[in-house]
Amino acid sequence: MSTLPAASLFFSILLLPGLDKVSAVDHAAGRTIPTRGTCNNTCGTIPVMFPFGTGFGCGHPYFSRYVKCNAGTLQFSTGAGIYTVSSIDYPTSTIVVADPLMSTCSSMQNSGSFSLDRTSPFTLTGSNIFVLLGCSTTSPVFDSSEDLCETGSGSRVCSGLYSCKGVNGIGLPQNAPSSTCCVYDSFMGMGSGYSLDLPKLQCSSYTSIYEFGDEGDPMKWKFGISLQYNDSYYTTACKDCETSGGLCGFAGLDESFSCICRDGVNSTTNCFGHGYTWSGAWEAKIQTKTIIRVLGKGPIRLDSGLDQDPCNYQT
């Protein structure tokens, strides 16, 4: 085998951000480089934008207590349980959540209670129609002195729900008299701190309708709980972060603002100078470059072919 006379070989390896070495410049700027990012701009099929986030350190800390991404499902948590987020409308600052035990026209069942924490940044929107189903004749909702049930249009809603085949799930025959049904008026217009205690109200189940499609066909009604969220947490710092291609988040024991950049770097300001194509989660990659220097000749650079985008999105 032939050799290169009087030659010496020099090798250099370039490690991209996201590995175990952090430059002095990054430390001086107050930035940390995680080995693996956890923030995404989607959860399943739902776009996730500020103030929401997909994991710890993403979005606003106040909202991260209530909304999280779990195995591709965006979830909303209260003291009463965990609900699936069906949709988010950012222009109107509303989300729709679905209670897995809530009745619909196609499936009725005994439900748990629903509550909304008084200190949460969420309130019920005026589009919700809460309906109590399978209530006892001695239920306090039928107290004539309290006027808790909506009459008129409320009775049409009850008749529509009791025409559903799913009503068998709560022990009632299809088209049962609507005397055990109540469109619950007192649940609305109370700000934060809602509580729907079905055992106390002596009702088997509940449902919430936030939109009537074809009003005469309950199968086309949209079931779920529509919530308004407080959008006043959006700051100039967050806007600047998003303009630079980052995601707004928080860090440290004081949960201070952090701009999470495309290359996995957390900045206290913005992400200008950290440009990679934004595509979701971050995964650190390694790029190696081998430089062979032959005495008397210029360097020859050989790329290993492992050069990959450190923000490569994992689907």
C-alpha positions as CSV (number, residue, x, y, z in Angstrom):
1,M,0.0,0.0,0.0
2,S,1.5,3.4,-1.0
3,T,1.9,6.2,1.5
4,L,2.2,9.9,1.3
5,P,5.8,10.8,1.9
6,A,6.5,13.3,4.7
7,A,2.8,13.8,5.2
8,S,1.0,14.4,8.4
9,L,-2.7,14.2,8.9
10,F,-4.8,16.7,10.9
11,F,-8.4,16.1,11.8
12,S,-10.9,18.5,13.1
13,I,-14.5,17.9,14.2
14,L,-17.1,20.6,14.3
15,L,-20.0,20.1,16.7
16,L,-23.2,22.0,16.1
17,P,-25.2,23.6,19.0
18,G,-27.2,21.1,21.0
19,L,-24.3,18.9,22.1
20,D,-22.3,18.9,25.4
21,K,-20.0,22.0,24.7
22,V,-21.3,25.5,25.0
23,S,-19.3,28.5,23.9
24,A,-18.3,31.3,26.2
25,V,-20.3,33.7,24.0
26,D,-23.5,31.7,24.8
27,H,-22.8,31.8,28.5
28,A,-22.0,35.5,28.4
29,A,-25.3,36.1,26.7
30,G,-27.2,34.3,29.4
31,R,-28.3,31.5,27.1
32,T,-28.5,27.8,27.6
33,I,-28.5,25.2,24.9
34,P,-30.7,22.2,25.6
35,T,-29.7,18.8,24.3
36,R,-33.2,18.2,23.1
37,G,-36.0,20.8,22.7
38,T,-39.5,20.1,23.8
39,C,-41.6,22.9,22.3
40,N,-43.7,22.4,19.2
41,N,-46.0,24.7,17.2
42,T,-48.6,22.0,16.8
43,C,-50.1,19.3,19.0
44,G,-51.7,16.6,16.8
45,T,-53.6,18.6,14.2
46,I,-54.1,21.7,16.4
47,P,-51.8,24.7,15.9
48,V,-50.3,25.8,19.2
49,M,-49.5,29.5,19.6
50,F,-48.9,31.8,22.6
51,P,-50.2,31.9,25.3
52,F,-50.4,28.1,25.0
53,G,-47.5,25.7,24.8
54,T,-46.9,22.0,24.2
55,G,-44.7,21.3,27.2
56,F,-43.0,22.8,30.3
57,G,-41.2,26.0,29.5
58,C,-43.4,26.7,26.4
59,G,-46.0,29.4,26.2
60,H,-47.0,31.4,29.2
61,P,-46.5,29.8,32.6
62,Y,-50.0,30.7,33.8
63,F,-51.5,28.8,30.9
64,S,-49.1,25.9,31.0
65,R,-50.9,24.8,34.3
66,Y,-54.1,24.2,32.4
67,V,-53.2,23.3,28.8
68,K,-50.6,20.6,27.8
69,C,-49.9,18.4,24.9
70,N,-50.0,14.7,25.9
71,A,-49.1,12.1,23.2
72,G,-50.4,14.3,20.4
73,T,-53.6,15.3,22.2
74,L,-54.0,18.8,23.5
75,Q,-55.6,18.6,27.0
76,F,-57.3,21.1,29.3
77,S,-57.2,20.5,33.0
78,T,-59.4,21.7,35.8
79,G,-60.0,20.5,39.4
80,A,-62.9,18.3,38.0
81,G,-60.9,16.5,35.4
82,I,-59.0,16.5,32.1
83,Y,-60.7,17.4,28.9
84,T,-59.7,17.3,25.2
85,V,-59.2,20.6,23.4
86,S,-61.2,20.3,20.1
87,S,-60.2,23.6,18.6
88,I,-58.6,27.0,19.3
89,D,-59.7,30.2,17.5
90,Y,-56.9,32.7,18.1
91,P,-58.5,35.8,16.5
92,T,-61.5,35.5,19.0
93,S,-59.4,34.1,21.9
94,T,-61.7,31.0,22.4
95,I,-61.1,27.3,22.8
96,V,-63.6,24.5,22.7
97,V,-63.1,21.5,25.0
98,A,-64.8,18.2,25.1
99,D,-65.7,16.3,28.3
100,P,-65.3,12.5,27.5
101,L,-68.2,11.8,29.9
102,M,-70.5,14.5,28.6
103,S,-73.6,13.4,26.7
104,T,-74.2,14.0,23.0
105,C,-77.1,13.1,20.7
106,S,-75.3,9.9,19.6
107,S,-74.1,8.8,23.0
108,M,-75.5,9.6,26.4
109,Q,-74.1,8.4,29.7
110,N,-73.9,9.2,33.3
111,S,-71.6,12.2,33.6
112,G,-69.1,13.6,36.1
113,S,-69.3,17.1,37.3
114,F,-67.7,20.1,35.5
115,S,-65.9,23.0,37.2
116,L,-63.8,25.9,36.1
117,D,-61.2,27.2,38.6
118,R,-61.9,30.7,39.9
119,T,-58.3,31.8,39.4
120,S,-58.0,30.5,35.9
121,P,-57.6,32.8,32.8
122,F,-60.7,31.1,31.3
123,T,-64.4,32.0,31.4
124,L,-67.4,30.5,29.7
125,T,-68.5,32.1,26.5
126,G,-72.1,33.2,26.0
127,S,-72.6,30.6,23.2
128,N,-72.8,27.7,25.6
129,I,-76.2,26.1,26.3
130,F,-75.8,23.7,29.3
131,V,-78.5,21.1,29.5
132,L,-79.1,18.8,32.5
133,L,-80.5,15.4,31.6
134,G,-82.3,12.6,33.6
135,C,-83.0,14.8,36.6
136,S,-85.0,13.7,39.6
137,T,-88.4,15.3,40.0
138,T,-87.1,16.5,43.4
139,S,-84.1,18.2,41.9
140,P,-83.5,21.7,43.1
141,V,-83.4,22.9,39.5
142,F,-87.2,22.5,39.3
143,D,-87.8,24.7,42.3
144,S,-90.4,27.1,41.0
145,S,-89.1,29.9,43.3
146,E,-85.6,29.7,41.9
147,D,-86.4,29.9,38.1
148,L,-83.2,27.9,37.2
149,C,-84.4,26.3,34.0
150,E,-84.9,28.1,30.7
151,T,-88.4,27.7,29.3
152,G,-89.7,28.3,25.8
153,S,-86.7,27.7,23.5
154,G,-85.2,25.5,26.3
155,S,-88.1,23.0,26.1
156,R,-87.4,22.7,22.3
157,V,-83.8,21.9,23.1
158,C,-84.8,19.2,25.6
159,S,-87.3,17.7,23.2
160,G,-84.6,17.5,20.5
161,L,-82.2,15.8,22.8
162,Y,-84.7,13.3,24.1
163,S,-85.5,12.4,20.5
164,C,-82.0,11.0,20.1
165,K,-81.5,7.3,20.3
166,G,-78.6,7.9,22.7
167,V,-81.0,8.8,25.5
168,N,-81.3,5.0,26.2
169,G,-77.8,5.3,27.7
170,I,-79.2,7.2,30.7
171,G,-82.1,4.8,31.2
172,L,-84.8,6.8,29.3
173,P,-86.8,5.7,26.3
174,Q,-86.5,7.6,23.0
175,N,-88.9,10.6,22.9
176,A,-89.4,10.5,26.7
177,P,-91.2,13.4,28.3
178,S,-88.8,16.4,28.7
179,S,-89.9,17.0,32.3
180,T,-86.6,15.5,33.6
181,C,-84.6,17.9,31.4
182,C,-83.4,21.4,32.2
183,V,-81.7,24.0,30.1
184,Y,-79.7,25.3,33.0
185,D,-79.8,29.1,33.1
186,S,-77.9,29.8,36.4
187,F,-74.6,28.4,35.0
188,M,-74.1,31.4,32.8
189,G,-73.0,35.0,33.4
190,M,-71.0,34.3,36.5
191,G,-67.4,35.1,35.4
192,S,-64.8,32.6,36.6
193,G,-65.3,29.9,39.1
194,Y,-68.1,27.8,37.5
195,S,-69.2,24.6,39.2
196,L,-71.7,22.0,37.9
197,D,-72.3,19.5,40.7
198,L,-74.6,16.8,39.2
199,P,-75.0,14.8,42.5
200,K,-76.1,17.9,44.2
201,L,-78.5,18.8,41.4
202,Q,-79.8,15.2,41.3
203,C,-79.2,14.8,37.5
204,S,-77.7,11.8,35.7
205,S,-75.9,13.7,32.9
206,Y,-75.2,17.0,31.2
207,T,-74.3,18.3,27.8
208,S,-73.2,21.6,26.4
209,I,-74.1,22.9,22.9
210,Y,-72.0,25.8,21.6
211,E,-73.4,25.9,18.1
212,F,-76.7,24.9,16.5
213,G,-76.2,23.8,12.8
214,D,-79.5,22.6,11.6
215,E,-81.5,23.5,14.7
216,G,-84.1,20.9,14.0
217,D,-81.6,18.0,13.8
218,P,-79.7,17.5,17.1
219,M,-77.3,15.1,15.3
220,K,-75.9,18.3,13.7
221,W,-75.5,20.3,16.8
222,K,-72.0,21.0,18.0
223,F,-71.4,19.6,21.5
224,G,-68.6,20.9,23.6
225,I,-67.7,23.7,26.1
226,S,-66.6,27.0,24.6
227,L,-64.2,29.0,26.7
228,Q,-62.8,32.6,26.4
229,Y,-59.2,33.0,27.5
230,N,-57.5,36.1,28.6
231,D,-55.3,37.4,25.8
232,S,-53.7,40.3,27.7
233,Y,-50.5,38.3,28.4
234,Y,-49.2,38.9,24.9
235,T,-46.4,41.4,25.3
236,T,-44.0,43.3,23.0
237,A,-41.2,41.0,24.0
238,C,-43.2,38.0,22.8
239,K,-44.2,39.7,19.6
240,D,-40.5,40.5,18.9
241,C,-39.6,36.9,19.6
242,E,-42.2,35.5,17.2
243,T,-41.1,38.1,14.6
244,S,-37.6,36.7,14.8
245,G,-38.9,33.2,14.2
246,G,-38.9,32.0,17.9
247,L,-41.5,30.6,20.2
248,C,-42.4,32.4,23.5
249,G,-41.7,30.5,26.6
250,F,-40.4,30.8,30.2
251,A,-37.4,29.5,32.1
252,G,-35.9,29.5,35.6
253,L,-37.4,29.4,39.1
254,D,-38.9,32.8,38.5
255,E,-40.5,31.6,35.2
256,S,-39.1,34.6,33.4
257,F,-39.6,35.2,29.7
258,S,-37.6,33.2,27.3
259,C,-37.5,33.2,23.5
260,I,-37.0,29.7,22.3
261,C,-35.1,29.7,19.0
262,R,-35.1,27.5,16.0
263,D,-31.6,26.1,16.8
264,G,-32.6,25.1,20.3
265,V,-31.1,28.2,22.0
266,N,-33.1,30.0,24.7
267,S,-32.6,33.8,24.5
268,T,-33.8,36.5,26.8
269,T,-34.6,38.8,23.8
270,N,-35.1,37.3,20.3
271,C,-33.8,34.8,17.8
272,F,-32.1,37.0,15.2
273,G,-28.9,35.3,14.3
274,H,-30.2,31.8,15.1
275,G,-31.8,31.1,11.7
276,Y,-32.9,27.6,10.8
277,T,-36.1,26.6,9.0
278,W,-38.9,26.4,11.6
279,S,-40.6,23.0,11.4
280,G,-41.5,21.8,14.9
281,A,-39.4,20.0,17.5
282,W,-35.7,20.3,17.8
283,E,-33.3,17.3,17.6
284,A,-29.6,17.9,17.9
285,K,-27.5,16.4,15.1
286,I,-23.7,16.2,14.6
287,Q,-21.8,17.5,11.6
288,T,-18.2,16.2,11.1
289,K,-15.7,17.8,8.8
290,T,-12.4,16.1,8.2
291,I,-9.5,18.3,7.0
292,I,-6.5,16.4,5.6
293,R,-3.4,18.6,5.4
294,V,-0.5,17.4,3.4
295,L,2.8,19.1,4.0
296,G,3.6,21.4,1.2
297,K,0.0,21.4,-0.1
298,G,-3.2,23.2,0.8
299,P,-5.9,21.7,3.0
300,I,-8.4,19.3,1.5
301,R,-11.8,19.3,3.2
302,L,-13.9,16.2,3.2
303,D,-17.5,16.5,4.5
304,S,-18.7,13.3,6.1
305,G,-22.2,13.5,4.7
306,L,-23.7,13.8,8.2
307,D,-24.4,17.4,7.8
308,Q,-28.0,17.7,9.0
309,D,-30.3,20.5,10.1
310,P,-30.2,20.5,14.0
311,C,-33.9,21.5,13.9
312,N,-34.9,18.4,11.9
313,Y,-38.6,17.9,12.6
314,Q,-39.5,14.4,13.7
315,T,-43.0,13.4,12.4
